[in-house]
């Protein structure tokens, strides 16, 4: 079984920065994809930023403000969020496609709250 644990969320004023981290643990042979999704109140979950087959993708709304990075040696991922805006408020979820003994499976973290005040 694979677990994804997020950390680093919280409350910040508009214009501020936060750094989210996600650590994967359990029976892991390889991690294909790691990404951050977010869900604002009353809205659908959407991709914020991710690394898919080695290529970075991000939402237009966060480009040039959010930077995703990955440490394969530690099965971890970070999201540096700068120039935060109130519309960045939401629950941020770590997502990964993990290969274990039973094959590749998608996994989600429990989510972490990010609140940006105006």
Secondary structure by P-SEA (a helix, b strand, c coil): cbbbbbcbbbbbcccbbbbbbbbbbcccccccccbbbbbcccccccccccccccbbbbcccccccbbbbbcccccbbbbbbcccccccccbbbbbbbccccccbbbbbccbbbbbbcc
